């Protein structure tokens, strides 16, 4: 399950062809993502969402915070978004569900800390 979280966060940190490859390899084609600011489905909408976050927070990186808790095909974990190696300015909590092939099929995100 830690590999799934690593691939998930790598997707949010990647750009260009690297991100496309990560999405194709680790996300189901019909994957959905929902958080307080977005509700999308599919690879194309995911690309647009990630581009928007990267434009809003240039140079920031997503990183795991704490341990991953998993059962069956679902897992939950905390993450931070901030300068590489620095204190996260955004902190959240995500629940991922994988399909039978281990690809991410559904994400439910919660935002615990946002910048003012």
N, C-alpha and C positions, 0 to 999 in steps of 0.2 A: 504493500500500500504506500510505503514511502516513495517508491519509484513513480507511482501515479501522481502523487503530490509534486514531486520534483519535475515531472514532465508538464504538469499543469502550470506551475510557476514559471518554468522555462518558456512556455508558450506566451505568457503575459510579458516576459522580458525580451523576447526575440523580435526581430524585424525581418521584413522581406522574405526571401526564399526559405530561410531557416524557420521562420514562424509558419509558413505554409506547410512545410514538411512536418513540423510538430503537430499541427492541427490535423493533417491527413492521417498521421500515424496514431495519434492518441485520442482523437475525438470522433465519436460517431457522426455520420453525415447529418443526421437529424437532431444533433445535440441541442439542448436548450440551456439557457443561462438566464437567471432572474436574480436581481438585487434591487434595492430601493430606487436605483437610478436607471435601470435598464431591464428590458425583457426582450430577448432575441432567440432566434433558432437558426441552426445551420452554420456551415463554415463561413460563408460570405458575410453574414451579419456579425459573426464572432470577430472576423478580421477588422471590420469597421469599428466595432466596440473597442478592441484593443488599440487600434490606431488612435482613437479619441482619447483614451486614458493616457497613452504615451505622449500625446500632444499637450494634454493638460498638465502632466507631471514629467517634463523632459529630464532625462538623465536619472530618474528614480528607478529603483528596482524592487520587485516583489521578493519577499523571503518568508520562509516558514517561521512561525513563532511557536515554540513548544512541540509537543508530541502529537502524532496522528492517532486518532481513535477510529477503529474500523470494525464493522460487522457485516457479514454477508458481502454484498456488492456495494456497500455505502461506507463513506468515511467522512470524518469531520476534522477540521484543523483551523488554527488561527494563522493569520498572515499579517505582514507589515509591508507598507510601501513607503520608501524614503530613499535618501541618498545612500549609495553603496557603502556599507559599513557604518552608516549613521543611524540615528534614532528615527524610527518610522513616523511619518506625519499622518499617515492613514493606517488604521488597524481594522481588520475584519475577521470574520468567521465564515467559512464556507462548508457546505455539505455537498459532496460529490457522489453521484451514483454512476456505476459503470454498467455496460451491457455485458452479455455473456462472453464477449471476446476481450473484456478488460478495458475497453475504450470508454472514455467519459461520455455519458449520455445525458446527464442532467446535473446542473449546478444551481444551488440555492445559496445566495450570498447575503451576508448581513454586515453592515458597517457599524463598528463600535466607536471609532474615533475619526473625525474629519477635521481638516484645518479650518480655522476661523475665516 
